[in-house]
Amino acid sequence: TDASLFSHRFCTASETSCGGTALWDSSQQQLIVFLVREAPGGVSYTFSFRLRNPGVAQASVPIFAALQIEATRFPAAVMERDLTTDLSPTIPAAGVGDAAIMKVLAIKLFIKKIGQSIPYPSAANTITVTIGTSLPLPRRAGATLTFSGLAGGIAPAGD
């Protein structure tokens, strides 16, 4: 394998000269990778690139690769997805087939406890919540927790 055939520097459609050899087309949800030198046939080439998963669960879907040389576009081929690797030893809540391309797991609350400190009328009460999620909650994702059904509760002023 020879990763030097490709570059991981992406350009966006709005960049006219970014010096990269790949183009991310967000409207088509596709990556176009440009060859940077001649590649002999009959050889396997491996390269990688980073892509952020969507914020919601989804199943893996077929990914297609199409080769184009000058004006000739060859028929797209379905890429082989990893449907057999078991990710559970290293990733909580994962399992067999979760290494398949673009498979995104749902976040689940597996610990969900709530209690109170005082049951008396009009008392200043402390509500204690314990949660555990099946997956990490990255801060950049803007995760929030909403508690509903707090009938009759009044939030103290300034809190």
N, C-alpha and C positions, 0 to 999 in steps of 0.2 A: 504494500500500500504506500501511497505517496501523497500526503496531504498538501504538499507544496503546489499541487496543480490548482488548488482553489484557495481563496482567501476568506476569512471570516469578517472582513470589513464590509458592512452593508451601506448601501445608499438608499435614500428614499426617492420616490418619484419626483419630489420637488428639488432634489439636489442635482444640479447639472454636471458637476465635476467634483465628486467627493474622493476620488482616487481608489474607490473600492472595486471589488469584482463580483459583487452580489447586489441584487435589487429586491427589496421587500415591497410588494404591491399589496397594501392594506385593503384596497377595494376588492381584490380577487383572492385575498388570503393565500398568497403564494410567494415563494422565494425563487428568484431566477438567479442562478449561479453561472458566472462566466468563466470559461477555461482560460488560464493564464499562460499555459504552454502546451505543447503537443503531448498527447496521451496515447501510448501504444495500446492496441487492442489485446484482448485476452488476459488482461491484468485487472485485479480487484483494487479499487480506490476507496479509501475511507476518509471522511472528514466530518466535522461536527459544527454546529452553530447553536446559539442561544435563542430561545423564544419563550416568552412568558405565557403560561397557561391562562385560559379564561378563568374568571372568578366564580364560575358555577360548574357543577358536575356535568360531565358529558361522557358518552361512550366513545371508544376509539372508532374512527371511520377509515375507510380505505384512503391511502395516499397514492397519488399517481405521479410518475416521472415521465417527462416527454423530452426527447432530445431533438434539437434543431441545429442543423448545419447550413449556414447561409439561409437561403429561402426555403430549404426543404425541412419540413417538420415531420418527424417520424411518429407513428402511433404511440399514444401514452401506454405505459405498462403499470400495473398495480404493484406497489412495493410490498415486500413481505413484512408483516407486523409481528412483533414478539408477543405471542399469545400464550406462552408456556412458562415464562419466568415467574417465580414466586417472590414477590417483594416483601412479604410479611416478616422475614427475619430482620429487616432493616427499616421498614416503614410501618408505623402503627396503622391498623385498619386496612392495610393493603393485602393483596393475595395474588393468586395465579392469574396471569393475563393483564395485570395492572401496569406492566411495562410497555403495553401496546401504545403506539404513537397517539398522542393527543387524548388519551384516556385521562379523565380528571375525576378524582374521587369526591364524593359528597362529604361535607363536614357534618359530623353528628355529635350531639351531646351524649356522652356515655355516663357521665356523672352529672346529676341535676337535682340538687338538694336545696331547700330553702326552709328557714325557720325564723322564729322571733324570740326576743328576750323577755317580753312582758305581755300577758294577755288581758290586762285591765283596761277599762274604758278611759279614753283621753290620756293615757300614759305615753310618755316618750319611749318609743319602742325602737329597738335595733333589729333590723332584718339582716340575717346572715345568709349569704348565697355561696354555694360551692358548685363549681362546674368543672368538667373535664371534657375536652374535645378530642375527636379521633385524629385530627390533623393540626399542625401548627397554624396559628392565626397571625400572619404577618401584619405588622403595624401599617405598612404602606397600603394594605387592602382596605383600610378604613372600617374594620370590623366593629359592630355595635351589638349590644345585648338589649333587648326590650322586654320588660316584664309587664304583662298585662293581667287584669283581673284583681288588682289591688283595691277592691271595693271599700269605700269609706275612708281610705287612707288620706292623710293630709301631709304634704311635704313641709317640713319646718322652714320658716323664713330664712333666707340666706344660704340654704344648703342645696 
